[in-house]
Amino acid sequence: MRTWIRSPLCVFDGFREVDADGVVVDGNRIAAIIAPDDPEPEDIDSVMDVSGQVLMPGLINTHHHFYQTLTRSLDCALDKGLFPWLQSLYPVWAGLTDEMVDIATRLACSELLLSGCTTSADHHYLFTDRCRNALDVQVGAVRSIGIRSVLTRGSMSLGKRQGGLPPDNTTQGTDEILHDSERVIDLYHDSRPEGMLRIALAPCSPFSVTRELMIGTAQLGADRSVMLHTHLAETIDENRFCLDRYGCRPLDYLEQVGWLRKGTWLAHGIHFDQSEICRLGRQEVGVAHCPTSNMMLGSGHCPVMSLQQAGVRIGLGVDGSASNDCSNMMQEVRQAFLLHRLHYGAGGFGHEQAMQLATSGSADCLGWPQIGRLEPGSLADIVLFDLDELRFSGAGNPLAALVLCGAHRARNVMVDGTWRVREGELSDGNLEELRARHRKLAAEIRQVQT
């Protein structure tokens, strides 16, 4: 099928607003961008008039913890910084089951799709006796929802008895982790540009995994050509932990274990000095910027523009729903816009820069240049927003209005050439049933608090 999506209100191509009369989608690829003075495209099977809607690439989420949708706004974790926040929630999360992981993943992905997100990376690092096959469960869930995904085989191996932060019953041994990492790569990783699912390897953080695991994961990632992901430089506490345990700052530790290289992307990346920022740029490391989570936990401000200027690949992430507490990429765009306006000044960071972070910037962060932009040959991951709500009444610039006025729900969302959201509703799935199951399971896991 060749479809002409025509007459949009405006078009953002992943980098800037462009003058265009829509795009032609051929199968799962963008075949052409139609300029206003171009003749009508030929051999069109269908025409979709999107007058009044803003056309852009699908948004891309570079860091999430889907399972945390079950533990939003828990009393035990309110008003705490990262380390005490984690210590409050680890015992709760230890109660996760395969069913909980499945339903939490489906709900998070549904929420993301409705917000205009077409690709999401998830960092799942909790594998216990109650959910040993969490990643396999997630694969089934993301495939059923139809969102393009990077699922990471996360891990924790440094428990309290060894001087780490997580409880020992939430950790696994290095050999077990690496063996299972090989298994899921062999089963699920699709490295083709048009693939719908990629696997990455993601030891959780310096304070929850051993040096041995970091080194082994780096070697496995190189051998199997998969990307590496971890939390790094999120808080001052983490910097102190690395200095106390390893005798160096987090970035030096990352280099020692073989992770400072292209193909690595880091969550948060807040507490780097200028020399470290330059090192990250030289090695083409990526950073997933998570503004809402950083503000919620009081972690600090990611120096986005300094990182970009140094050559670091910066993408946007909503982070987990226990520190955000939602899975809405358009809201995250607005948060990034406001945060960096505050830091860089009114003329230092614009709405197009915020949108770029969530589209082409996030695609580059994940090493997936076929998504996150509207150009011939790109994958047909497309989102359309309308300006029909009261919040947009009186708006001038349509693209700016999405950011400034606070768009939060997409009108239509296409993933890989298939419409997954039509007229603001998911094309497949029963949201009421999903919500009911999710609420029931959330109530069950919350019982750990009491």
Steps between C-alpha positions, in 0.01 A plus 500: 500500500618849409328758719524876466461666841418844371427859598635505858486818700881492522783246471795438732757268340695408812733798480292806411165613368484462121265620228330187369162371388538169677677173439452188291523172688577187298462190715712562808718773349468869426519524122488877455457837668261705287590868460211750457584563133561133411254327266268253667680170558413216265395140568331590827267235646346720769502860616470602866412865550654625826399865482530655845758247619874534562703230324831379644710187554395273782652594835772273638544417868861412585457392864214346695418236763164365389445295815491816711151591374387272784662718766420862418487752788551248779498652850820323599698668220365855504732799548823299491820519300620213283674272753231509775233492227649178363544348845130564565389341174735203455305284753176586318642420158635169629136388495471530121354200314501415131135604480582837656783558253271410210214731600730786604678480163173501305367796694823702469521436125134593450557823692808576290324435170213728594751776572653470151790267585576236235827356639594437862804364678432322827749420775382195695753386761288308755520124457393304807363154573154646436584646157797320352378545141412868515659592168325217315172625648578851382569380147150354479349819641672748266423284200133489589485881540693566178755754625855493366728408790847473643471261794805481721605195695576687819654354812605552860782292652635713785271448799515643849729227633761603241465872569238581235163666535240237392376217725678172433178328391480735198846414367643224281848360442720619213501166313123468520452855371743465210360161399145635492618810313637279224175305492275805451730650237485175303123477535382854450756750370417628151778728376338577165425870444130417466492266801237552768699366797860539609671369809761694699695408813448715808663434837307735723754739655843518666339452842307185405735293280853365533803603296515141373150529353574836335810360332325179389204695363727732302669200341171328421359820350803533272487133399128513415489860367230616742485831683578557867296703746526594867421778747796730552579833670141543614570629851778627725444187714595284203820699447590451867423126479738459205774699673462294819474158335705533181724795581387699195213700357219318312631583151851377584343178628301470178821526298681246719232237434499554122176695463623839380429444130253549220203272553461597865223727620463620858193592699503848657862619458463794738818524705779518241765770499608669176795272436274197542245649261775532238603138553140384453479695176824361361376146559152576357322378812128573528306646793131447576381827654213451748394848616188412700668222696804718568277776638278259694795343683692826528793339317625805311504652152637316196729737301329418172644777286856447621465129429361565151777747418757238600346244260304293751185342355212630716154345509197543724359250747199495732680267746302275730146569602601499866715811452310687229213377564360451151599363160422799279764607249332825397489611861871414526571723198335790681692428819829502310403827331414673828798365694754613243334836449551550873865394474604651166268799477199585285709521183723204578268206450197490269202278434660349190805398704271328749319315220832403342612336825195272489527406131828499304703555817350196670540293183870583484537426872364148436712457186191471278520768227210354300251636756439840656492698176276561201709445189484263205609153606428547868271254674135604506472587869276806496295697750227759447381744767198727466436831671130452574518510881428811705865521602593589140231760432658820371837338422712648223791270407355145495827318573588734785147462634550125548790574734391825666132416544570147620385241243465163665302270269555427132220483245655234274814289540660277236769242582677320217229604254211380721260731684521415871299801618201630302301806604663500842425135580712187485416293193535174692446402860248558773627782722228456761589136551872586505446772760294270719767229499774757556322658799448156656867406465614842624291450814662160552857627474424802721421265788875473558489858635276396785 
